[in-house]
Amino acid sequence: MASLKKLAGQTVWYGLSNIAAKFLNQLLTPIVTRILNMPSGMADYGRFGILMSYVSFLNVIFTYGMETAYFRFSNKSGDRKKLFETSFSSLLVSSLIFGLALIIFRTPLAKFTGVTLHPEYINWCVYIIAIDTMAVIPFARLRQEERPKKYAFVRVAGIIVNISLTIYFLLWCPSHLSINPADKFAAWYRSYDNTGFMLLANLAASTVTFLLLAKEWISFRFKFDKKLWFELLAYSAPMVLIGLGGMVNETMDRIMLEKLSPVTPQLAEIQVAIYNANYKISIFVTLFINAFRMSAEPFFFSQAEDKNAPKTYARVMKWFVIVLCFAFLSTALFLDVWKLYVGKTYYEGLKVVPILLLANVCLGIYYNLSVWYKLTNKMHYGMYITFFGAAITLLINFTFIPKYGMMACAWATLAAYGSMMIVSYLLGQKYFPVPYNRKKIIAYLVTMLLLFFTEKLVMAMTDKLFIRLATASLLMYGFVRLIAFVEKKELKKMPFVGKLIN
């Protein structure tokens, strides 16, 4: 129980920081979708989403699994300073090489990504990727040394910079220049579009974040332990392929939606903007997944040698699924409220939200299950599973996007993550058996879906908002009561919650 309390405490901190950061960052979505509510603005937003999808892909290549390798070896290496300097040096050199190569080819890359008139946007994307890459190991050091407060502060500060500058560029500047058209700033401002301004805001946020981590890297000296470096690479190499496959599942849908939609380029970018905005409504599920990953990875490695580790992992999974169910229901049952999160011109995409929420539930369970191949050093299995999911994503999107558009993207995401979850469970039980409480987990997931479909039935029967929200609240209360009844014994042992149960 002590180890679970430690994990819960760290998850709360990482969760709060991620929730705060994501919440602040997600405030941009209702702002941006209301400012950019005309076709040209929506196209800019879609183009930005496409560029950031490519950035996500390149982040995997630039970091090449070094973060996970750092965690793995920090528990084995007696010299953590040497580990930090070797991994940081490696990322520094590779970022310079990869970044320079991309900048040299910025003109053809700009044409390919749809920003032909602004090849400098490719440079800005490269700067964002490189700076974020250099922040990876300092952030990992904070997590390894269990300093979630500093981690939380830095994350939130970067997001605040991003929000402030985005609002400045998209809202304040146009208003100011409409009153002062002769302002000397006007010529510079009018030479870019909204896509560029959102990139600049992200670049500034990445820079501030890295500078706030200065204490973690300022004493760095370029030192390279070849033996350790080869060991790190041997462990992390499969993570590159796993990460790339993961990015196919996570971001390829937006790229393929833009490329395969049988409409004009601008309409395709608008479709991407609508899908991208509604994708972000699944924030509740992804928030906890991200928070859990931040704290669970070092926790799982630290518990690996404990003889009771499998039982601990099983209990973690059960409570993780319960929280995922809460997150799903909090969003799916109250979609009438959550739709206000995006501008009215983006409502067309609300139909994908429940599908994406369920997909993210499957993804969260998969992340929890993936501990088996990390602890047994069978990273190649993680690669195979991810490739399997990526193949499903590509096949479904390629086949059905021309006819079904963004709905094909949503179903492809669910099919990929659901398949990966099932395959990982079956392989994990063979190589690293964990006594998961399958009956309870499946029962909670089935109950979650039954409650959702009940609400869908009510929504089909009436347009009255009060009735729909009242029904959603009753269904949510019913789920809370179910958990309180079934898990009463464990809940009583928990701090604060136990008092409420008693």
C-alpha positions in Angstrom: 0.0 0.0 0.0 2.9 2.4 0.7 4.2 2.0 -2.8 0.8 2.7 -4.2 0.4 5.8 -2.0 3.8 7.0 -3.3 2.7 6.5 -6.9 -0.7 8.1 -6.2 1.0 11.1 -4.6 3.4 11.6 -7.6 0.6 11.0 -10.0 -1.4 13.8 -8.3 1.5 16.2 -8.6 2.2 15.3 -12.2 -1.5 15.1 -12.8 -2.1 18.6 -11.4 0.7 20.0 -13.3 -0.4 18.3 -16.5 -4.0 19.3 -15.8 -3.1 22.9 -15.1 -0.8 23.0 -18.1 -3.2 21.2 -20.5 -6.1 23.2 -19.1 -4.3 26.5 -19.7 -3.2 25.3 -23.1 -6.6 24.0 -24.0 -8.0 27.5 -23.3 -6.5 28.3 -26.6 -8.9 26.0 -28.4 -12.1 27.9 -27.6 -10.2 31.1 -28.2 -8.6 30.1 -31.5 -11.8 28.4 -32.8 -13.8 31.6 -32.2 -11.2 33.9 -33.6 -10.4 31.7 -36.6 -14.0 31.0 -37.5 -13.9 32.0 -41.2 -12.7 29.7 -43.9 -9.3 31.3 -44.3 -8.7 31.3 -40.6 -9.9 27.7 -40.2 -7.5 26.7 -43.0 -4.6 28.4 -41.1 -5.6 26.5 -38.0 -5.7 23.3 -40.0 -2.3 24.0 -41.5 -0.8 24.6 -38.0 -2.2 21.2 -36.9 -0.6 19.5 -39.9 2.8 21.1 -39.2 2.6 20.1 -35.5 1.8 16.5 -36.6 5.1 16.5 -38.5 6.8 18.0 -35.4 5.5 15.1 -33.3 7.0 12.6 -35.7 10.4 14.4 -35.8 10.4 14.7 -32.0 10.6 10.9 -31.8 13.5 10.8 -34.2 15.4 13.6 -32.4 15.0 12.0 -29.0 15.3 8.3 -30.1 14.1 6.8 -26.9 16.9 8.4 -24.7 14.4 9.4 -22.0 13.3 5.9 -21.3 16.9 4.6 -21.5 17.8 7.3 -19.0 15.2 6.0 -16.5 16.3 2.4 -17.1 20.0 3.0 -16.5 19.5 5.5 -13.7 18.5 2.5 -11.5 21.4 0.4 -12.7 24.2 3.0 -13.1 26.3 4.0 -10.1 27.3 7.3 -11.7 24.2 9.3 -12.6 26.3 12.3 -13.5 28.1 10.4 -16.2 24.7 9.0 -17.4 23.3 12.6 -17.6 26.3 14.0 -19.4 26.4 11.1 -21.9 22.7 11.2 -22.8 22.6 15.0 -22.9 25.7 15.1 -25.1 24.2 12.5 -27.4 21.1 14.5 -27.9 23.0 17.8 -28.4 25.1 16.4 -31.2 22.3 14.6 -33.0 20.0 17.6 -32.7 22.6 19.8 -34.4 23.0 17.2 -37.2 19.3 16.5 -37.8 18.3 20.1 -37.5 20.9 21.3 -40.0 19.8 18.7 -42.5 16.2 19.8 -42.3 17.0 23.5 -42.6 19.1 22.8 -45.7 16.0 21.2 -47.3 13.5 23.7 -46.0 12.3 24.8 -49.4 11.1 21.3 -50.7 9.8 20.5 -47.2 7.8 23.8 -47.2 6.2 22.8 -50.5 5.4 19.3 -49.2 3.8 20.5 -46.0 1.7 23.2 -47.7 3.6 26.3 -46.5 5.4 27.1 -49.8 5.2 30.8 -49.3 6.9 30.6 -45.9 9.9 28.2 -45.9 11.0 30.0 -42.7 8.2 28.1 -41.0 10.2 24.9 -41.4 13.1 26.6 -39.6 10.9 27.6 -36.8 9.6 24.0 -36.5 13.1 22.7 -36.4 14.0 25.1 -33.6 11.0 24.0 -31.6 11.9 20.3 -32.0 15.6 20.9 -31.2 14.9 22.9 -28.0 12.2 20.5 -26.8 14.7 17.6 -27.4 17.3 19.3 -25.2 14.8 19.7 -22.4 14.0 15.9 -22.4 16.9 14.8 -20.2 16.6 17.7 -17.7 12.9 16.9 -17.4 13.8 13.2 -16.9 16.2 14.2 -14.1 13.4 16.0 -12.3 11.2 13.0 -12.5 13.9 10.6 -11.5 14.9 12.7 -8.5 11.2 12.9 -7.6 10.8 16.7 -7.9 7.3 17.0 -9.3 6.9 20.6 -8.0 9.7 22.0 -10.1 8.4 19.9 -13.0 5.0 21.3 -12.6 6.2 24.9 -12.4 8.3 24.7 -15.5 5.5 23.0 -17.5 2.9 25.5 -16.5 5.2 28.5 -17.1 5.9 27.4 -20.7 2.2 27.0 -21.4 1.4 30.4 -20.1 3.9 31.9 -22.5 2.3 30.0 -25.4 -1.2 31.2 -24.4 -0.1 34.8 -23.9 1.7 35.1 -27.2 -1.0 33.3 -29.2 -3.6 35.7 -27.8 -1.3 38.6 -28.5 -0.7 37.7 -32.1 -4.2 36.5 -33.0 -6.4 38.9 -31.0 -4.5 42.0 -29.8 -2.4 42.7 -32.9 -5.2 42.7 -35.4 -7.2 45.0 -33.1 -4.3 47.3 -32.6 -3.3 47.5 -36.3 -6.9 48.2 -37.3 -6.7 51.4 -35.2 -3.1 52.1 -36.1 -2.6 50.8 -39.7 0.6 52.9 -40.1 2.3 51.3 -37.1 5.9 50.4 -38.0 5.1 46.9 -36.7 2.4 46.5 -39.3 4.7 45.6 -42.2 6.3 42.7 -40.3 3.0 41.5 -38.9 1.3 41.4 -42.4 4.2 39.4 -43.9 3.0 36.3 -41.9 -0.3 34.4 -41.3 -1.9 32.9 -38.3 -0.1 29.6 -38.8 3.2 31.4 -38.4 2.1 33.3 -35.3 1.0 30.1 -33.6 4.4 28.6 -34.4 6.2 31.6 -33.0 4.2 31.3 -29.8 5.2 27.7 -29.5 8.9 28.5 -30.2 8.9 31.1 -27.4 7.3 28.7 -25.0 9.9 26.0 -25.7 12.7 28.5 -25.2 11.4 29.7 -21.9 10.8 26.1 -20.7 14.4 25.2 -21.5 15.8 28.3 -19.8 13.8 27.5 -16.7 15.5 24.1 -16.6 18.9 25.8 -16.6 19.7 24.6 -13.1 19.5 21.1 -14.4 21.9 21.5 -17.3 24.0 24.6 -16.6 26.7 22.6 -15.0 26.8 20.2 -18.0 30.2 19.4 -19.5 30.5 17.7 -22.8 31.6 14.2 -21.8 31.0 11.0 -23.7 31.3 7.5 -22.3 31.3 5.3 -25.4 30.5 2.1 -23.5 27.6 3.6 -21.7 26.4 5.4 -24.9 26.3 2.1 -26.9 24.4 0.5 -24.0 21.9 3.4 -24.0 21.5 3.1 -27.8 21.0 -0.6 -27.7 18.2 -0.2 -25.2 16.6 2.9 -26.8 16.9 1.9 -30.5 13.6 0.0 -30.5 12.0 3.0 -28.8 12.5 5.0 -32.0 10.5 2.5 -34.1 7.9 2.2 -31.3 7.7 6.0 -31.1 7.3 6.4 -34.8 4.6 3.8 -34.9 2.9 5.5 -32.0 3.0 8.8 -33.9 1.4 7.1 -36.9 -1.5 6.1 -34.6 -1.6 9.5 -32.9 -1.1 12.1 -35.7 -1.1 10.4 -39.1 -4.9 10.7 -39.3 -4.6 14.5 -39.6 -1.9 14.3 -42.3 -3.9 11.6 -44.3 -7.1 13.5 -43.8 -5.5 16.5 -45.5 -3.9 14.5 -48.3 -6.8 12.0 -49.1 -9.9 14.2 -48.7 -11.5 14.5 -52.2 -11.9 18.3 -51.8 -9.8 21.4 -52.5 -6.7 22.0 -50.4 -8.4 24.8 -48.4 -11.4 22.6 -47.6 -9.1 19.8 -46.6 -7.3 22.0 -44.2 -10.7 23.2 -42.8 -11.6 19.5 -42.2 -8.3 19.0 -40.4 -9.0 22.1 -38.2 -12.5 20.8 -37.3 -11.2 17.3 -36.5 -8.2 18.7 -34.6 -10.4 21.0 -32.4 -12.8 18.2 -31.5 -9.9 15.8 -30.9 -8.9 18.0 -28.0 -12.2 17.5 -26.2 -10.9 14.1 -25.2 -8.6 16.0 -22.9 -9.9 14.4 -19.7 -8.8 10.9 -20.7 -5.5 12.0 -22.2 -4.7 14.2 -19.2 -4.7 11.3 -16.7 -2.8 9.1 -19.2 -0.1 11.7 -19.5 0.1 12.3 -15.7 0.2 8.6 -15.1 3.0 8.0 -17.6 5.1 10.7 -16.0 5.0 9.1 -12.6 4.5 5.4 -13.5 7.6 4.8 -15.7 10.2 5.5 -13.0 7.9 3.8 -10.4 7.6 0.6 -12.4 11.3 0.4 -12.9 12.0 1.1 -9.2 9.5 -1.7 -8.1 10.8 -4.2 -10.6 13.0 -6.2 -8.1 10.2 -6.4 -5.5 8.7 -9.9 -5.3 5.3 -8.4 -4.9 5.7 -6.2 -8.0 3.1 -8.1 -10.1 0.4 -7.7 -7.5 1.3 -4.0 -7.2 1.0 -3.6 -11.0 -2.4 -5.4 -10.9 -3.8 -3.1 -8.3 -2.4 -0.1 -10.2 -4.2 -1.3 -13.3 -7.6 -1.7 -11.6 -7.6 1.8 -10.2 -6.2 3.2 -13.4 -9.1 1.7 -15.3 -11.6 3.2 -12.8 -10.1 6.6 -13.2 -10.2 6.2 -17.0 -13.9 5.3 -16.8 -14.6 8.4 -14.7 -12.7 10.5 -17.3 -14.6 9.0 -20.2 -18.0 9.4 -18.6 -17.3 13.0 -17.4 -16.8 14.0 -21.0 -19.1 11.7 -23.0 -22.2 12.1 -20.8 -21.9 15.8 -20.7 -21.1 16.4 -24.4 -23.8 19.1 -24.5 -21.6 21.1 -22.2 -18.3 20.2 -23.7 -19.3 21.3 -27.2 -19.1 24.9 -25.9 -15.4 24.3 -25.8 -15.2 24.8 -29.6 -16.7 27.5 -31.8 -20.0 26.7 -33.5 -18.3 26.5 -36.9 -16.5 23.4 -35.5 -19.6 21.5 -34.2 -19.6 19.3 -37.2 -16.8 17.2 -35.7 -18.5 16.5 -32.3 -19.6 13.0 -33.6 -15.9 11.8 -33.4 -15.5 12.7 -29.7 -17.0 9.6 -28.0 -15.1 7.3 -30.4 -11.8 9.1 -29.7 -12.5 9.0 -25.9 -12.9 5.3 -26.0 -9.8 5.0 -28.2 -7.8 6.9 -25.5 -9.2 4.6 -22.8 -7.7 1.7 -24.8 -4.5 3.6 -25.2 -4.2 4.3 -21.4 -4.7 0.6 -20.6 -2.1 -0.3 -23.3 0.4 2.1 -21.7 -0.2 0.4 -18.3 0.2 -3.1 -19.9 3.4 -2.1 -21.7 5.4 -2.4 -18.5 6.0 -6.1 -19.3 8.2 -5.6 -22.3 10.1 -2.7 -20.7 11.0 -4.7 -17.6 11.9 -7.9 -19.4 14.0 -6.0 -22.0 11.8 -7.4 -24.8 11.5 -4.0 -26.5 11.2 -5.6 -29.9 7.7 -6.8 -28.9 6.7 -3.3 -28.1 7.9 -2.4 -31.6 5.9 -5.2 -33.2 2.7 -4.2 -31.3 3.1 -0.6 -32.3 3.7 -1.5 -35.9 0.6 -3.7 -35.8 -1.4 -0.7 -34.6 0.2 1.6 -37.2 -0.7 -0.8 -40.0 -4.3 -0.8 -38.9 -4.3 3.0 -38.7 -2.9 3.4 -42.2 -5.1 0.7 -43.8 -8.4 2.1 -42.4 -7.5 5.7 -43.1 -6.3 5.0 -46.6 -9.3 2.9 -47.4 -12.1 5.0 -45.9 -11.0 8.7 -45.6 -12.0 9.4 -49.2 -15.6 8.3 -48.4 -16.1 8.9 -44.7 -13.6 11.7 -43.9 -12.9 12.4 -40.2 -15.1 9.5 -39.1 -12.7 7.1 -40.7 -9.9 8.8 -38.7 -11.7 8.3 -35.4 -12.6 4.6 -36.0 -9.1 3.9 -37.2 -7.7 5.3 -33.9 -10.1 3.1 -31.9 -9.3 0.0 -33.9 -5.6 0.6 -33.6 -5.5 1.2 -29.9 -8.0 -1.5 -29.1 -6.0 -4.1 -31.0 -2.7 -3.0 -29.4 -4.3 -3.3 -26.0 -5.5 -6.8 -26.6 -2.2 -8.1 -28.2 -0.1 -6.5 -25.4 -2.2 -8.2 -22.7 -1.9 -11.6 -24.4 1.8 -11.4 -24.9 2.4 -9.8 -21.5 0.7 -12.7 -19.7 3.0 -15.1 -21.4 6.3 -13.3 -20.7 5.6 -11.3 -17.5 2.4 -12.6 -15.9 0.5 -10.1 -13.8 -2.6 -11.2 -11.9 -4.9 -8.5 -13.3 -8.5 -8.6 -12.0 -10.0 -9.2 -15.4 -13.6 -9.7 -14.3 -13.7 -6.3 -12.4 -11.9 -4.4 -15.2 -14.1 -5.8 -17.9 -17.2 -5.2 -15.8 -16.3 -1.5 -15.2 -15.6 -0.9 -18.9 -18.9 -2.6 -19.9 -20.8 -0.5 -17.3 -19.1 2.6 -18.6 -20.3 1.8 -22.2 -23.9 0.9 -21.0 -24.2 4.3 -19.2 -22.9 6.1 -22.3 -25.4 4.4 -24.6 -28.2 5.1 -22.1 -27.4 8.8 -22.4 -27.3 8.5 -26.2 -30.8 7.1 -26.1 -32.0 10.0 -24.0 -30.3 12.5 -26.3 -32.1 10.9 -29.3 -35.5 11.2 -27.5 -35.3 14.8 -26.4 -33.7 18.1 -27.2 -34.4 19.6 -23.8 -31.0 20.4 -22.2 -32.2 20.1 -18.6 -33.4 16.5 -19.1 -30.3 15.5 -20.9 -28.0 17.0 -18.2 -30.1 15.6 -15.4 -30.0 12.1 -16.8 -26.2 12.4 -17.3 -25.8 13.5 -13.7 -27.8 10.6 -12.4 -25.8 8.1 -14.5 -22.6 9.6 -13.3 -23.8 9.4 -9.7 -24.8 5.7 -10.2 -21.2 4.9 -11.4 -19.7 6.6 -8.3 -22.0 4.6 -6.1 -21.1 1.4 -7.8 -17.4 2.0 -7.3 -17.9 3.0 -3.7 -19.8 -0.2 -3.0 -17.6 -2.6 -4.9 -14.2 -1.1 -3.7 -15.4 -0.1 -0.2 -12.6 -2.1 1.6 -9.8 -0.5 -0.3 -11.3 2.9 -0.3 -11.5 2.9 3.5 -7.8 2.5 3.7 -7.1 5.5 1.5 -6.3 8.9 3.0 -9.2 11.5 2.8 -11.3 9.2 0.7 -11.5 6.7 3.5 -13.0 9.3 5.8 -15.7 10.0 3.2 -16.5 6.4 2.8 -16.7 5.8 6.6 
